[in-house]
Amino acid sequence: MVNGLNLAFQFLDSFAFVVLAAAGLAVIFGIMGVINLAHGEFILVGAYATTFAVTGAGLPLPAAIAVGVLVTALFGLVVERVVISGFVPNWVGQRTVGRDLVEPLYDRLADSMVATFGLSLIMVQSARILFGNSLDTVATPLGNVSYGEFSYSTYRIVLAGVSVAVLAVAYYVFTRTEFGTRVRATMADEETAKALGINTERTYMLTFAIGSGLAGLTGGLFAPVLSMQPTLGDQFLIEAFVAVVVGGPSVVLGTALSGGVLGAISATVTNLTNSTTFGRIALLIAAILALRFLPGGITGFIERVRTRRQEASDGD
């Protein structure tokens, strides 16, 4: 009974970690075609902002998390304007030398990787210089759930519920709102979207801000259970990229499915070996197998099956 409970709660913990780690990255990569290697450092911004809001300003944790989301979204907005879209340097270039200075990084995978990797190095070293190698941590709220000798953090269980809520809100935003319609149109064909009057540049800008805010939400939510240090983003980056690879092109459905599959793999291996290291190794092996046998990820495979069935039914 205890082992079963432990496995169940480890699954919830792993599911929440994978989904929340991957949500912001999946939005930015799936919609903008930008591989953000600074994603872990965006989570760092949210975690640090939340921690300072609690320890420095004395805000309650929910309000502090909201501060972390807002700060990270604004930071992401600046990064998008300066680095990703090149709007700021091009604005300066047009007024000094009469031409654009840089090309946007949309759908330029290698270039976006190099640019954001450099940004991640700058952010880590800046955090170390400004704040030192560690910060005071936020106390974990809500206590523990107990069953006999078994005990587990209630807050970590809440995180699983929050991850489901994040997926539900993201699904609504991208499928049931006018903004979501504009985003899907831009994803499908940017030039046609422009011809239809959609401001694709603003769409990209807001999308990057939303993805950044989701990273900040992840940092804020995990601030009470992590050690606050400049390299904390490294803990999320592997899981985030593995989830995006395994999930495939569908931002919301892919993240949900990969969170369930990878959460089950991580929880099972961790429970069997009593080692989170082996759980992470299992995730990497899952990513390798997905790249080999499911190059389009889970949702890509589902789409291929659906297309074949449609073609077969049309043939009949």
N, C-alpha and C positions, 0 to 999 in steps of 0.2 A: 504493500500500500504506500509506504513512504517513498520507495523508488518510483512508483507510478506518479505520485504527486510531484516529486522532484523533476521528473522528465517533463510533465505537463507544464510546470512553471518555467522550466528552462526553455521550453518551446516558446511560450509567451514572451519571455525575455528576449530570445533570439529573434523572434518575429518582429517585435517592436524595434530592436536595434537595427535590423536590416532595412525595414521599411522607412524608418525615420532617417537613417543615414543616406538612403538612396533617393528619397523623394525629391529633394532640391536638385540633385545631379541629374536625375531622370528628366525633370522638366526642362532644364537648360540644354541638355544634350539632345533629347528627343525633339524639341521644338526649334532650337537655334543651330543645332549641329556644332556645338562648341563643347570640347572636352575640357572641363574645368579641373585641372590638377590642383588648384588651390581650394577645392571644395572643403577639405578638412580644415583649412585655415578660416573659411567662412564660418564653419561650426565653432571654431575657436573664438571668433569675434562674438558670436551669440552667447557662448559659455562665459566669457570674460565679462561682457556687458551685464549679463544676469547676475553674476557673482558680485560685481561692484554695486549693482542696484540693491542687492540684499545687504551686503556687509558695509557698504559706504553710505547709501541713502536710507537704509532701513525699510525698504519696501517689502511687502509680503511677496512670497515666491511667485504666485500667478502674475502679479503686476510686474515683477522683475523679469519674468519670461517675456512678457509683452514688450518691455523695453529692449530686451535682447533681440527680438524679432525685428523691431523697428530700426534699431541701430544697424543690424546686419543688412536689412533691405536697403537702407540709405547708402551703406557702404557699397553694396552690390551695384546700386544705381550709378555711383561715382565710377566704379571699375568699368561698368559697361560703357559709359560715356567717354572715358579716357582710353581704355585699353581695348575693349572688345569691338566697339563700333568705330572708335577713332574720331568721334564727333568733336571733342575738344581740340586735339592737335590739328584736325582738318579745318576747324573754325579759325584757329590761329594761322594756319598755313594760307588760307584764302585771303586773309587780311594782311599778310606780310609778303608772301612770294606769289600770291595769285593762283595757287593750286592746292589740291589735297596732298597731305604728307604721308598718309598711311591708308591701307585698304582694310575694310572691316574683316573680322575674323569669323564671320558666319560661314558655316559649312567648310571651313578650312581646318581639318582635324589636326594635322601635324603642327601648323602654325599656332593654333589655339593651345595645344599641349605645351609648346615651348614657352609661349607668353605667360600662361597661367602657372607653369612650373617655376618660372622666375619670380612671379608674384608670390607664390607660396614661400619661397626662400626668404624673400624680403619681409613677409609678414611674420614668419617665425622669429627671425633675428630681431625685428623691431619689437615684438612682444617681449623677447628676452631682455633687450636693452631697456625698454620702458618700465617693465613690471617685474623683472627678475625671473628667476627660475621656478617660482611657485607663488600661488596666492592662497589666502585663507579660503577654505571651502565652505559651501553651504550645507547646512545640516539636512539629512534626508528626512522628509516628513512622513507622516501617516503610520509609522511603526511597522510591525510585522504581522503576518498571518500565521497562526500556529495551529498545529494538529498533532497532539502528542509531542513527540520529540522533534517533529518537523517544524521548521520556521522559515518564512520567506518574506522578503520586503513587499509590503503592500504597495509602495510607490512604484516598484517595477511592474506590478500587475496593472496599475493605472496606466503606465506608459503603453501597454499593449492596447488598451482601450483608446488612448489618444491616437495611436498609429492608425487604427481603423477609422477614427473620426477624420484624420488628415486625408486619408484616401477618399472618404466619402465627400468631403468638401472639395478636394481637387477634381473628383469626377463631376461634381455639379458645376464647378466653375468652367471646366473645359468642354462640357457637353451641353449645358443648359443655359448658358449666358451669351449675350452678344459678344463679349470679349472672347469667350471660348470659340465662337464661330469665326471670328477674325483670326484667332490663332491657328485654327485648323485650316483655314483658307490659305494662310501664309505658309504653313507647313506643306500643303499640297502643291502649290504653285505660286511662288512669290510674285512673279511678273504679272500673272493674271490677277492676283489679289490687288496689286498696285493699280492695275487698269480699272478695277471695280471700285476704286476710291479708298481702299484700306491703307492707312498709314502704317506700313510694315515696319518702319524704323521705330515708331512709338510702340508697336506690338512687341518687337524684340526687346526694347528697353524695359517695358513693364514685365515681360516674361522673365528676364534676368533678375529683376528686382523681386519677383515672386519666388523664383528658385533660391535666391539668396536669403529671403525671409524664411523659407522652409529650412534652410541650413541653420539659420539663427535659432529657429524654434527647436531644432534638434539639440543644438548646443545648450540652450536654456533648459530644456527638459532633462538633459543628462548632467547638468552642472552639479546637482546634489549627490551624484553617485560616482563622480570622476575626480581624479586628482588634477587640480588646476595648474597646468604647466604648458609652456609654449608648443610642445609637440603633441598635445592631446588629439589634434586632428588626425594624426596618423592612425589612430585606433579605428577611425570610421572609413578611411579612404578605400581600403581593400574591400570591405563589405559592400560599400556603395557601388564600386565599379563591377564587382561580381554580380550584384543584383541587377544592374543595368544590362550586363551582357546576357545573363540568364533570362531576364524578363522579356527582352526584345523591344520592338519599336513602340508598342503601346505604353504610354507613360503611366497611366493609372493601373490598368489591368496587369501590365507587365510587372510593375512594382509589387502589386498585391500577390500575384502568383509566385514570383521569385522570393518574396518574403516568406510565404508559406513553405515552399520547397526547401529553401536554404535554411530557414528556421528549424525545420524538422531535421535536416542533415546535421546542422551545428549542435542542436540540443541532444540528438541521439549519440553522436560521436563524443561530445563533451561528457555526457552522462556515463558512457561506457568506459572512457579512459580517465575520467576525473581531471581532464586537462583542457583548458580553453585553447591552448596552442594547437592541439590536434583537431579541435573543432574548426579553427581557422584554416588549417591545412586541408581539411575536408571540403571547405568552401572553395578553395583554389582548385582542387581536383574537379569539383563540380563545374567550375567555370571552364576549365580545359575541355572537359567532356562536352559541355554545351557548345563551345566554339567548334569542336570537331564534328558533332553529330546534329546539332541544332544551331547552325550559323545565324539564323534569324531569331534565336531565342524561343521561349515558350509561345509567346503570342505570334511570332512569325510562323511557327509550326502550325498553330491553330488556324491561322489565316490560309496557309497552303492547303490544309485539309478541307477547309470550308470552300475554297475556290475549286478544288477537284470535285467535290460533291456537287457544286453548282454546275460545273461543266458536264458532269455525268448526267445530272437531271435534265439539263438542256438538250443533251444528246438523245435522251430517251423521248 
